[in-house]
Amino acid sequence: MAPRLGSYSSNYHNDNNPWSEKVWLTLDNYPAKSLFLTEHAFDILSLIAFIIFLISTCGIRDRSLPLKGLICALIFSICSKINIIAWEALFVTGTEVTMYYLISLMLWDFFRVMAICIIFSVFWNLIHRFLSLITASGKPHVAVSIIHYILLTIIIALSLVEWGLRVDSYVREVTSPHDENMQMISRQVISASNLVCWVSSMEILAWMIFVVVKAGDHIFVSKVNSRPKTYSLYVDIPEHTLTGHFQAPAVAIITAATAWFAEFATSSIISIRYTLVDGNSDVWPEYLNTTKTILEFFFWIGVYTGSLLCCAKWHWLGDDLKYRLPQDQSQYTPAQLQPRYLAQLPEGQNPPVQQQPYSVAS
């Protein structure tokens, strides 16, 4: 969706360089000034929240998670909000600028679509990690990974095309007359991008629900309990505790997935109503942008909160578990791993040859 436009007036024009044309940005003639100020306030709140989230990532110890992806997404989100807040501030303060101010909108669009692509990558990475914990093979099915890579490629391609068309519209606003055909193509591509992201976010939510249901069936717990009894000599964790620790990050990420789905459901409904059904209309009610900005604030907060909580709780799972796989048994002495029945053998009788414990993964 294009940013909210205030009112501006031109008082200078340079025929040699249209970008040097000076305009006066003001909200004096804007019919919904209060709505614009509300959007500006929520954008500032979003920026503050993203900075807090970025600082909080310093307290997460496990750097093997998709935490780097979340950090990159937060940085892009912060840069996006800085640019849109700066653009809005020009209207709020009533400032005379050249047409170069549109560059802030180009940067806003770029950072926004990059954050979206990275978050999709983080979600699918987490899904693969959850699936590796609840499957006998210890890794997700190849077809699942291939489908996710294809979807991510499509989303990245559509996002870059969408950004390119937005940049083209900003440039045409300065250098050439209005082109209705290009505007129609741009709206259709944006609508297609929203719909693809909506379907993909629905797929992510479905996988998260599947993972939580499987965790409730004690599949992950049964993997631990299927290990040889010698393993329980230094690991004594109840089944319900393991299940709870597995579900803790899963429930956190399903909250993020729900917010992610709601974010694109909102954008898709707007696109369907005003682009596909209404014949590529670019006229929206004035309150719609404000409503969407407020909803986006809560949705993005939910996405980052759930994702970061999942990463913070992940130390109960994966490679950082106390109950590591048998290849880590070398750090324990033979006496610690000795089965209890050896103490009951008559003196002088040799114990039977013990086989090494089988690995969980097949």
C-alpha positions as CSV (number, residue, x, y, z in Angstrom):
1,M,0.0,0.0,0.0
2,A,1.3,3.5,-0.9
3,P,2.1,5.8,2.0
4,R,-0.4,8.3,3.2
5,L,-0.2,11.6,1.3
6,G,-0.6,15.0,2.9
7,S,-1.0,18.3,1.1
8,Y,1.8,20.1,-0.7
9,S,2.1,23.2,-2.8
10,S,4.8,24.1,-5.4
11,N,6.5,27.5,-5.6
12,Y,9.4,26.9,-7.8
13,H,10.2,24.8,-10.9
14,N,13.6,24.2,-12.5
15,D,13.1,23.1,-16.1
16,N,16.6,21.6,-16.2
17,N,16.2,19.4,-13.1
18,P,12.6,18.6,-12.0
19,W,14.0,17.0,-8.9
20,S,15.1,20.5,-7.8
21,E,11.5,21.7,-7.7
22,K,10.7,23.1,-4.3
23,V,7.4,22.1,-2.6
24,W,5.8,23.2,0.7
25,L,4.6,20.1,2.6
26,T,1.8,20.9,5.0
27,L,-1.3,19.4,6.6
28,D,-3.2,22.7,6.6
29,N,-5.4,21.6,3.7
30,Y,-5.5,17.9,4.5
31,P,-9.1,16.9,5.4
32,A,-8.1,14.2,7.9
33,K,-5.3,15.8,9.8
34,S,-6.1,13.9,13.1
35,L,-5.9,10.6,11.2
36,F,-2.5,11.4,9.8
37,L,-1.2,12.4,13.2
38,T,-2.5,9.1,14.6
39,E,-0.6,7.2,12.0
40,H,2.5,9.2,12.7
41,A,2.2,8.4,16.5
42,F,1.8,4.7,15.9
43,D,4.8,4.7,13.5
44,I,6.9,6.2,16.3
45,L,5.6,3.6,18.8
46,S,6.5,0.9,16.3
47,L,10.1,2.3,16.0
48,I,10.5,2.4,19.8
49,A,9.2,-1.2,20.1
50,F,11.6,-2.5,17.3
51,I,14.6,-0.9,19.0
52,I,13.6,-2.5,22.3
53,F,13.3,-5.9,20.5
54,L,16.7,-5.4,18.9
55,I,18.3,-4.7,22.3
56,S,16.6,-7.7,23.9
57,T,18.3,-10.0,21.3
58,C,21.6,-9.4,23.1
59,G,20.3,-11.6,26.0
60,I,19.7,-14.7,23.9
61,R,22.6,-17.0,24.2
62,D,22.0,-19.5,21.5
63,R,23.4,-18.0,18.3
64,S,22.8,-21.1,16.2
65,L,19.2,-20.2,15.9
66,P,17.7,-18.1,13.1
67,L,18.4,-15.2,15.5
68,K,20.7,-13.5,13.0
69,G,17.7,-13.5,10.6
70,L,15.5,-11.9,13.2
71,I,18.2,-9.3,14.0
72,C,18.5,-8.4,10.2
73,A,14.7,-8.2,10.0
74,L,14.6,-5.9,13.0
75,I,17.3,-3.7,11.5
76,F,15.4,-3.4,8.2
77,S,12.1,-2.7,10.1
78,I,13.8,0.1,12.1
79,C,15.3,1.6,8.9
80,S,11.8,1.4,7.3
81,K,10.2,3.2,10.2
82,I,12.9,5.9,10.4
83,N,12.3,6.8,6.7
84,I,8.5,6.9,6.9
85,I,8.6,8.8,10.2
86,A,10.9,11.4,8.6
87,W,8.6,11.7,5.6
88,E,5.6,12.2,7.9
89,A,7.5,14.7,10.0
90,L,8.0,16.9,7.0
91,F,4.2,17.3,6.7
92,V,3.6,17.7,10.4
93,T,6.2,20.5,10.8
94,G,5.3,22.2,7.5
95,T,8.6,22.2,5.6
96,E,9.8,23.4,2.2
97,V,11.8,20.7,0.4
98,T,12.8,19.6,-3.0
99,M,11.4,16.6,-4.7
100,Y,14.3,14.6,-3.5
101,Y,12.2,14.0,-0.4
102,L,10.6,11.1,-2.3
103,I,13.8,9.1,-1.8
104,S,12.7,8.5,1.8
105,L,9.6,6.7,0.4
106,M,11.8,4.6,-1.9
107,L,14.0,3.6,1.1
108,W,10.9,2.9,3.2
109,D,9.5,0.5,0.6
110,F,12.9,-1.3,0.2
111,F,13.5,-1.9,3.9
112,R,9.9,-2.9,4.4
113,V,9.9,-5.6,1.7
114,M,13.3,-6.9,2.8
115,A,12.1,-7.3,6.4
116,I,9.1,-9.3,5.1
117,C,11.2,-11.6,3.1
118,I,13.6,-12.3,6.0
119,I,10.8,-13.0,8.4
120,F,9.3,-15.6,6.0
121,S,12.8,-17.2,5.9
122,V,13.0,-17.2,9.7
123,F,9.6,-18.8,10.0
124,W,10.4,-21.6,7.6
125,N,13.8,-22.2,9.2
126,L,12.1,-22.6,12.6
127,I,9.5,-25.0,11.1
128,H,12.3,-27.2,9.7
129,R,14.0,-27.2,13.2
130,F,10.7,-28.2,14.9
131,L,10.1,-31.0,12.4
132,S,13.6,-32.3,12.9
133,L,12.8,-32.8,16.6
134,I,9.5,-34.7,16.1
135,T,10.4,-36.9,13.1
136,A,12.3,-40.2,13.3
137,S,14.7,-39.2,10.6
138,G,15.8,-36.1,12.5
139,K,15.1,-33.8,9.6
140,P,12.1,-32.4,7.6
141,H,11.0,-34.2,4.5
142,V,12.8,-33.1,1.3
143,A,9.6,-32.1,-0.4
144,V,8.7,-29.7,2.5
145,S,12.1,-27.9,2.2
146,I,11.8,-27.7,-1.6
147,I,8.3,-26.2,-1.4
148,H,9.4,-23.6,1.2
149,Y,12.4,-22.6,-0.9
150,I,10.2,-22.2,-4.0
151,L,7.7,-20.0,-2.0
152,L,10.5,-17.9,-0.6
153,T,11.9,-17.4,-4.1
154,I,8.5,-16.3,-5.4
155,I,8.0,-13.9,-2.5
156,I,11.4,-12.3,-3.0
157,A,10.8,-11.9,-6.7
158,L,7.4,-10.4,-6.2
159,S,8.7,-8.1,-3.5
160,L,11.5,-6.8,-5.7
161,V,9.1,-6.2,-8.6
162,E,6.7,-4.5,-6.3
163,W,9.5,-2.2,-5.0
164,G,10.7,-1.5,-8.5
165,L,7.2,-0.4,-9.6
166,R,6.8,1.8,-6.6
167,V,10.1,3.5,-7.3
168,D,8.9,3.9,-10.9
169,S,5.7,5.6,-9.7
170,Y,7.7,8.0,-7.5
171,V,10.0,8.9,-10.4
172,R,7.1,9.4,-12.8
173,E,5.5,11.7,-10.3
174,V,8.5,14.0,-10.8
175,T,9.7,13.5,-14.3
176,S,6.7,12.5,-16.5
177,P,2.9,12.8,-16.7
178,H,0.6,10.4,-14.8
179,D,0.5,6.9,-16.5
180,E,-2.8,5.1,-15.6
181,N,-1.6,1.9,-17.2
182,M,1.5,1.7,-15.1
183,Q,-0.5,2.5,-12.0
184,M,-2.9,-0.3,-12.8
185,I,-0.1,-2.8,-13.3
186,S,1.5,-1.7,-10.0
187,R,-1.7,-2.2,-8.1
188,Q,-2.2,-5.6,-9.6
189,V,1.4,-6.7,-8.7
190,I,1.0,-5.4,-5.1
191,S,-2.3,-7.3,-4.8
192,A,-0.7,-10.5,-6.2
193,S,2.2,-10.1,-3.7
194,N,-0.2,-9.6,-0.8
195,L,-2.2,-12.7,-1.8
196,V,0.9,-14.9,-2.2
197,C,2.2,-13.7,1.2
198,W,-1.3,-14.4,2.7
199,V,-1.3,-18.0,1.4
200,S,2.3,-18.5,2.6
201,S,1.5,-17.2,6.1
202,M,-1.5,-19.5,6.2
203,E,0.8,-22.4,5.4
204,I,3.2,-21.3,8.2
205,L,0.4,-21.2,10.7
206,A,-0.8,-24.6,9.7
207,W,2.6,-26.1,10.2
208,M,2.9,-24.5,13.6
209,I,-0.4,-26.0,14.7
210,F,0.7,-29.4,13.4
211,V,3.9,-29.2,15.4
212,V,2.1,-28.3,18.6
213,V,-0.3,-31.2,18.1
214,K,2.5,-33.6,17.5
215,A,4.3,-32.3,20.6
216,G,1.1,-33.0,22.6
217,D,1.2,-36.6,21.4
218,H,4.6,-37.1,23.2
219,I,6.4,-37.9,19.9
220,F,9.5,-36.0,21.0
221,V,9.3,-37.5,24.5
222,S,9.1,-41.0,23.1
223,K,12.4,-40.4,21.2
224,V,14.1,-39.6,24.5
225,N,12.6,-42.5,26.4
226,S,13.4,-45.0,23.6
227,R,17.1,-44.6,24.4
228,P,18.9,-47.3,26.5
229,K,18.4,-47.3,30.2
230,T,22.1,-46.4,30.7
231,Y,21.2,-43.0,29.3
232,S,18.9,-42.3,32.3
233,L,21.8,-42.5,34.7
234,Y,22.7,-38.9,34.0
235,V,19.4,-37.7,32.6
236,D,16.4,-37.8,34.9
237,I,13.8,-35.5,33.4
238,P,10.1,-36.4,33.6
239,E,8.1,-36.8,30.4
240,H,5.7,-34.0,31.1
241,T,8.7,-31.7,31.7
242,L,10.1,-32.5,28.3
243,T,6.8,-32.0,26.6
244,G,6.3,-28.7,28.3
245,H,9.7,-27.5,27.3
246,F,9.1,-28.5,23.7
247,Q,5.7,-26.8,23.6
248,A,7.0,-23.5,25.2
249,P,8.9,-22.3,22.1
250,A,6.2,-23.9,19.8
251,V,3.4,-22.0,21.5
252,A,5.5,-18.8,21.3
253,I,6.1,-19.1,17.6
254,I,2.5,-20.1,16.9
255,T,1.5,-16.7,18.4
256,A,3.9,-15.0,16.0
257,A,2.6,-17.1,13.1
258,T,-1.0,-16.0,13.9
259,A,0.0,-12.4,14.0
260,W,1.8,-12.8,10.7
261,F,-1.2,-14.4,9.1
262,A,-3.5,-11.6,10.3
263,E,-1.1,-9.0,8.9
264,F,-1.4,-10.3,5.4
265,A,-5.0,-11.2,5.7
266,T,-5.7,-7.5,6.4
267,S,-3.6,-6.4,3.3
268,S,-5.2,-9.1,1.1
269,I,-8.8,-8.1,2.1
270,I,-8.0,-4.5,1.2
271,S,-6.4,-5.5,-2.1
272,I,-9.4,-7.7,-3.0
273,R,-11.9,-5.1,-2.1
274,Y,-10.4,-2.0,-3.7
275,T,-8.2,-3.5,-6.5
276,L,-9.7,-6.7,-7.8
277,V,-13.4,-6.2,-7.0
278,D,-13.6,-2.4,-7.5
279,G,-11.8,-2.3,-10.8
280,N,-8.3,-1.3,-9.8
281,S,-9.6,1.6,-7.7
282,D,-7.0,3.7,-6.0
283,V,-9.5,5.7,-3.9
284,W,-9.8,4.4,-0.3
285,P,-11.7,5.8,2.7
286,E,-9.5,8.1,4.6
287,Y,-9.8,6.1,7.8
288,L,-8.6,2.9,6.2
289,N,-4.9,3.8,6.2
290,T,-5.1,4.8,9.8
291,T,-6.9,1.6,10.8
292,K,-4.3,-0.5,8.9
293,T,-1.4,1.3,10.6
294,I,-2.8,0.6,14.0
295,L,-3.4,-3.0,13.2
296,E,0.0,-3.4,11.8
297,F,1.5,-2.0,15.0
298,F,-0.1,-4.9,17.0
299,F,0.6,-7.5,14.4
300,W,4.3,-6.7,14.0
301,I,4.7,-6.6,17.8
302,G,3.1,-10.0,18.0
303,V,5.4,-11.4,15.3
304,Y,8.6,-10.2,16.9
305,T,7.5,-11.0,20.5
306,G,6.6,-14.6,19.6
307,S,9.7,-15.1,17.5
308,L,12.1,-13.8,20.2
309,L,10.4,-15.8,22.9
310,C,10.8,-18.9,20.8
311,C,14.5,-18.2,20.4
312,A,14.9,-17.4,24.1
313,K,13.2,-20.7,25.1
314,W,15.0,-22.8,22.5
315,H,17.9,-23.7,24.9
316,W,15.6,-26.5,26.2
317,L,15.8,-28.1,22.8
318,G,18.2,-29.0,20.0
319,D,21.9,-29.2,20.4
320,D,21.9,-27.3,23.7
321,L,19.9,-30.0,25.5
322,K,21.3,-31.5,28.7
323,Y,20.1,-34.9,27.3
324,R,22.4,-34.9,24.2
325,L,22.6,-37.8,21.8
326,P,24.8,-40.8,22.7
327,Q,27.8,-39.5,20.8
328,D,28.4,-37.2,23.8
329,Q,28.7,-40.0,26.3
330,S,32.5,-40.0,26.1
331,Q,32.6,-37.3,28.8
332,Y,31.2,-39.7,31.4
333,T,33.2,-42.4,33.1
334,P,32.4,-46.1,32.7
335,A,31.3,-46.3,36.3
336,Q,28.6,-43.6,35.6
337,L,27.3,-45.6,32.6
338,Q,27.5,-49.0,34.2
339,P,24.1,-50.8,34.3
340,R,22.8,-51.6,37.8
341,Y,22.6,-55.4,37.1
342,L,26.4,-55.7,37.1
343,A,26.5,-55.2,40.8
344,Q,24.4,-58.4,41.2
345,L,26.8,-60.7,39.3
346,P,28.8,-63.3,41.3
347,E,32.4,-62.3,42.0
348,G,34.7,-63.4,39.3
349,Q,32.1,-63.8,36.6
350,N,32.6,-61.6,33.6
351,P,29.7,-59.5,32.5
352,P,28.2,-60.0,29.0
353,V,29.5,-57.8,26.2
354,Q,27.5,-54.6,26.0
355,Q,26.5,-53.1,22.8
356,Q,26.8,-49.4,22.3
357,P,23.5,-47.5,22.5
358,Y,21.8,-47.0,19.2
359,S,21.4,-43.4,18.0
360,V,17.9,-42.0,18.0
361,A,18.1,-40.8,14.4
362,S,17.8,-43.6,11.8
